[in-house]
């Protein structure tokens, strides 16, 4: 059954595609089609086994010792397992494939084409992530980028344009982000303005939970990958600015691994690789 499909695909790739990125993006047509067919399947749990965490943070989250993702952000702990984000934000998290593009490497036998996927995730309430993954298959790239986006999830601080009435609706200060030649500036906007941005960056800002925002960008914004990376970079700086309302004296507390060190030593010691990981 496979051979007719290959023949049907052949004219689209053809010799035109062997020239790589010169004229016509030969494999692109086939890649896009393949991605569209396989897109809806990415939400399934393909016989997913029960999660066995392999980091201390993962164990504490699974055992219910850490109550919210904000506890993790407070100590800037790296999230190495995407299931941690699933536990805290799972039902609210929405994902969107921003772009799928072919990338090529020149080898002695010709070109090797892979597909690079950009996936954004967000709960529309102050959490957003962006993941990138390249793979031979479109579906594999999307799946990898989705996992990547969850581990890269960041908190986004929201604020007011003028009087502090109602819920926060825009960004608290002007923010800038950059990637490659692209520079993006996010500017607070009054309530009711909406998000004044290009379609790609607009989706990312909506996923972050912003209602109003002005944007200004320079550089080669046609390169969507770098454009949305620059927007993500700008959003990640929202908590970097120490605003006057954050000037209160900080009450320091112990990081989770230190707070629950006795629990980790007591519970996770018998058998398997868990024991090997505990003395760190």
N, C-alpha and C positions, 0 to 999 in steps of 0.2 A: 504493500500500500504506500510505502514511503516514496518509491521512485517517481510516480506521477507528480507528487508535490514538489519534488526537487526540480523536475522539468518545468513545472509551472513557475517556479521561482527563478529559473535560470535567466530568462530574458531581462528581468529587472536588474539583477546583479551584473551579469554579462561581462564583457570586456571593459565596459564603461567603468565598472567598479574597481578594476585592478589598478587603476591609476591613483587610488587612494583619495586624497582630498583635493586633487587637481580640479576636476570638473564633474559634478554630478553626484558625489557621495554614493558610490555604487551600492554598497550594502545597506545604506540607510533605509531604503524603502522596505527591504525585507525585514530589517531589524524592527522598524516601527510596527509593521504588521504583526510580527511575532509577539511583540510586547502587548499589543491591543488584545490579542487572543488570550494571552496568558494572564492579563492584568487582574481580572476579578478573582482568580484562584488564590491570590496571595494571602487572603485572610484566614485560610483554613489552618487548623492544627493538624498537620500530617502525622497522625499517631504520636503526638508529642508526649514524651515521658515526663514523669514528675520531676520538677526542678530540684537538683541537688546542688546547693550553693557551694562555691569553692573559694569565696573570700569571707573574711570576718564580717564585713558589712552585710553581705548577702545572708549569712546565717542569722544575724541579729534581726534583719528585716523579716525573714521567713518565720522566725520564732516570735514575732510580734513585739520585740523589745523597742524598736524604733517606730514611733506612731505616725510621723509624717515626713514627707520628702524634704520639708524645710529644715528638719534637724540635720539632714545630710548636707544641705547647702550652707548651713550656718558654719560648719567646720571645713567647707570646701573639700569634702572627701570625693575622690574620683569614683565614679560609678562604672564598674567593669562588667556588670551583668545586667542585661536589659530587663530581666524579670523583676528587678527592684522597682523600676519605673512602672511596669505593668501592675504591680501590687498596689501602688499608691494612686496611679492615674488611669489605670486600665480602661474602665468603662467610658471615661470622658475623653480619652485620647483619640484624635482623628488624624489620619495620615493622608498625604497627597503626593503623588509622583509629580515633581516639578519639571523634570526633563530627563529624557533618555537620549544619549548621544553616542555614536560610534567613535572609538579611539583605535588607532592602528600603530603597530610596531613593525619596523622593517626587519625581516629575518632573511637568512640565506635562501630560503625557499619562496620568498615573496613577502606578503603582508600577513600579519596576524591581527584580525579584527576582534575587539572586545566591546562590550556595551557598558557605558558608564551611566549610572542612575543617580539622580538627586532626589531624595525623599525628605519632605518636611513633616514633622508631627507637632501637634499642639492641642491643648485642652480648651483654648479660648478663655483661659482664666489665669494668665500670668506664667504659663510654662510653654516653652517652644524648643524644638530640637531640629537639627539639620544633619542629614547623613549622606555620605557619598560612597559608592561602591562600584568597582568595575569587575565584570565577569564575562565568561564566554556566552552565557545565556541571559536573556533579558530578565526572566523570572528570578534567576539566582541573584542578579545584580540588585533588583528591587528588594528582594528579601534581605540581602546583606545591608543595603542602605537603610532599610527600616530599623534593623537592629542597631545600626550605627547611630541613627538619629535619636533613638531612645536613650542610648548611653550618653549622648551629647546634650541631653535635655538641660536647659538653663532656666533660672527664674528671671522674669522680666518685671521691673519695678514700674508701677503706673502712678500717675499723679494728676494735677489739675493745671489748666491754662490760666485761670483767674481765681475767683473765690472758691473755697473748698466746700462746695455744695454737692450733696449727693455722692455717688460712688466715683472713684478715680476713673478717668475716661481717656487720658492721653499719657504721653511720656512726661516725666517730671522736669527734665532739662533737655537742651539740645544735645544730640548724640551724633557722633560720626563713626563710620566704619570703613575699612578698606580691604580690598583683595585684588591683587594684580594691578591693573590700571584704574580699576573702578573705585570711586570715592562716593559714599552715600552719606547724606546728612538728614537726620530726622529732627523735625522741629515741632514743639507742642502746638496744638490747634484748639480753638474754642469749641465748646460742645455743639454738636450738630453739623460740624464741618464734614465729617466722614474722613475716610483715608484717601488723601490725595497722593496717589502713587501709581507706578506702572503695575500691570497685572501680576507679575511675578512677586514683587516685593509686597504688594497689597495682600496677597494670600498669607504670606509669612506674618505680617503685622496683625491680620485678623486672627490667625491661630494663636498669637501671643495674647490676645484679649484686648487689643487697643480699639477704641471706637473712632477716635479723631487723631489725625496726624498729618502734618505736611512733610513732603520729602523733596530733596534736591540731590541730583546725582550728576557726576561727571565721569569721563573715561569711556571705555568701550563696554557700555552696558548691554550691548547685544549679546555678549558672552554671558548667558544667563547664569551659568555656574558661579562665576566670580561675582556677579551682581547680587545673587541671593546670599552668597557667603559674606559679602560686605554688609548687607542688611542684618544678617545674623550677628556679625561682629559688633555692629552698632548696638543692637539690643542687649548683647552680653555686657555692655558697659553701663547699663542703666543702674546697677547696684554699686558701681565703682565710685560714683560721686557721693561725697559725704555732705548731704544736705543738712541745713540747720536743725530740722526735726530729728536728726539722728545724732545730735551732739550730746545726748544724755550719757551719763557715765555707764560704761559697759560692765555688766555683771558676768564675769567669765564662768563657764561651766566646763566639765570634763567632756572630751570627745567620746562618742559612743563606745569605741573599742576599749578605752580606758575605764569608762564607767562600768561596763559589763565584762571586764577582763576575767573576774572569778567565774562568772556564768559560762563564758566561752571555754575556760580551762576545765570546768567540771563536766559540762554536757558533751562537748565535742572532743573526746579523747580516745574513745574506744574504736579501733579498726579503721582501715581505709586511708585514703589520702588526706582526709580531714585532719588526722593527728599530725601528719607531716607539716601541714600548713600553720598549725597553731603557734609554735615558737617562732616569732618574727622579730 
